[in-house]
Amino acid sequence: MPHNHEELLKHVSADMPSDELLQDLGDLFKVFGDTTRIKIMYALYEDEMCVCAIADLLKMTQSAISHQLKVLKAANLVASRREGKTIYYRLADEHVKSIIGQGYEHITE
């Protein structure tokens, strides 16, 4: 005897975000799919840093780090502030910090 999914489907479809929002969510998670960007965000989880400090930490060129920071900024995951000629980067907000922290906690369980 087949069971009825009607109530379940009504409930789920009522709470389903628009395709556009789900596309944006998928795009956000794609940004997390790069190891270099994850390393940068993990470093910024600890403290704000300038490009040269991140490059030294990750043993990469400043150009490579700047490119990845541009991607992270475009996704609103990283914010910056200028002090003289130096730009300091940090995680954009507590949501980003939470995503990094919970992701790390999940994989280390």
Backbone torsions as a table, in degrees:
resi	resn	phi	psi	omega
1	MET	NA	121.5	-179.8
2	PRO	-69.1	146.7	177.1
3	HIS	-97.5	161.5	-173.0
4	ASN	-97.3	122.5	179.2
5	HIS	-97.0	1.0	-171.0
6	GLU	-54.9	-48.9	-179.0
7	GLU	-65.7	-41.9	178.5
8	LEU	-61.1	-47.8	-179.2
9	LEU	-63.3	-38.6	176.8
10	LYS	-61.3	-46.5	-179.3
11	HIS	-62.6	-49.2	-177.3
12	VAL	-67.7	-44.2	-178.0
13	SER	-66.9	-29.0	178.6
14	ALA	-66.1	-30.9	-178.0
15	ASP	-99.6	-1.4	-176.6
16	MET	-72.8	124.8	176.7
17	PRO	-66.0	167.1	179.1
18	SER	-66.4	159.2	177.2
19	ASP	-57.8	-37.6	-179.9
20	GLU	-62.3	-45.4	178.7
21	LEU	-65.4	-39.2	178.8
22	LEU	-67.4	-35.1	174.8
23	GLN	-63.3	-44.2	177.8
24	ASP	-61.1	-40.4	178.4
25	LEU	-64.3	-43.3	176.8
26	GLY	-60.9	-42.1	178.2
27	ASP	-63.5	-39.2	177.4
28	LEU	-59.9	-46.2	-178.4
29	PHE	-68.2	-26.2	175.2
30	LYS	-62.6	-35.6	179.3
31	VAL	-61.7	-33.0	179.0
32	PHE	-76.1	-5.6	-175.5
33	GLY	-83.4	5.7	-178.8
34	ASP	-113.3	125.6	-176.2
35	THR	-61.3	-39.5	179.8
36	THR	-62.7	-43.8	178.9
37	ARG	-64.5	-37.3	177.0
38	ILE	-63.9	-42.5	177.9
39	LYS	-60.6	-44.0	178.9
40	ILE	-61.6	-47.7	-179.4
41	MET	-64.2	-37.3	178.6
42	TYR	-65.2	-40.5	176.6
43	ALA	-61.9	-43.1	-179.4
44	LEU	-73.0	-17.3	174.1
45	TYR	-61.9	-34.4	-177.5
46	GLU	-80.1	-41.0	-176.6
47	ASP	-170.4	161.9	175.3
48	GLU	-73.6	150.1	-176.4
49	MET	-147.1	155.9	172.7
50	CYS	-89.1	166.2	-178.3
51	VAL	-56.7	-44.0	-175.9
52	CYS	-64.7	-35.3	178.1
53	ALA	-68.7	-41.7	178.3
54	ILE	-64.1	-43.3	179.1
55	ALA	-60.4	-43.7	177.8
56	ASP	-62.9	-45.5	-178.9
57	LEU	-59.6	-45.6	-175.2
58	LEU	-92.0	-0.3	-179.9
59	LYS	54.7	50.2	179.7
60	MET	-130.8	169.3	177.2
61	THR	-76.6	154.5	176.9
62	GLN	-63.0	-34.2	179.1
63	SER	-62.3	-44.3	179.2
64	ALA	-64.4	-41.0	179.2
65	ILE	-66.5	-43.6	179.4
66	SER	-59.6	-40.8	178.3
67	HIS	-59.9	-46.6	-179.1
68	GLN	-68.3	-36.3	177.0
69	LEU	-63.9	-35.5	177.2
70	LYS	-61.6	-43.0	177.6
71	VAL	-63.6	-45.1	-179.5
72	LEU	-64.6	-38.9	177.6
73	LYS	-66.2	-41.7	179.7
74	ALA	-62.1	-29.5	178.4
75	ALA	-89.4	6.5	-179.1
76	ASN	59.1	32.6	177.9
77	LEU	-97.0	-21.8	-177.8
78	VAL	-129.7	142.5	175.3
79	ALA	-121.7	167.3	-178.7
80	SER	-142.4	163.3	173.1
81	ARG	-144.5	148.6	-179.6
82	ARG	-102.3	137.0	173.4
83	GLU	-132.5	101.1	-173.3
84	GLY	66.6	-124.9	179.3
85	LYS	-92.6	-4.4	-175.2
86	THR	-99.1	136.4	175.4
87	ILE	-107.6	127.6	179.0
88	TYR	-105.3	137.3	-178.5
89	TYR	-110.9	149.8	178.1
90	ARG	-149.6	164.7	172.8
91	LEU	-64.7	143.4	-170.8
92	ALA	-63.1	-38.3	-178.0
93	ASP	-165.4	-177.8	-177.9
94	GLU	-66.4	-27.2	177.9
95	HIS	-61.1	-45.2	-179.2
96	VAL	-64.6	-43.1	178.2
97	LYS	-59.6	-41.1	179.3
98	SER	-64.8	-42.3	179.1
99	ILE	-60.7	-46.4	179.9
100	ILE	-63.0	-49.0	-178.4
101	GLY	-62.0	-45.1	-179.2
102	GLN	-70.0	-36.4	177.0
103	GLY	-62.5	-44.2	179.1
104	TYR	-64.2	-43.4	178.3
105	GLU	-61.0	-41.0	-179.1
106	HIS	-62.8	-45.3	-176.8
107	ILE	-75.8	-18.6	-178.8
108	THR	-99.9	5.3	178.7
109	GLU	-65.5	NA	NA
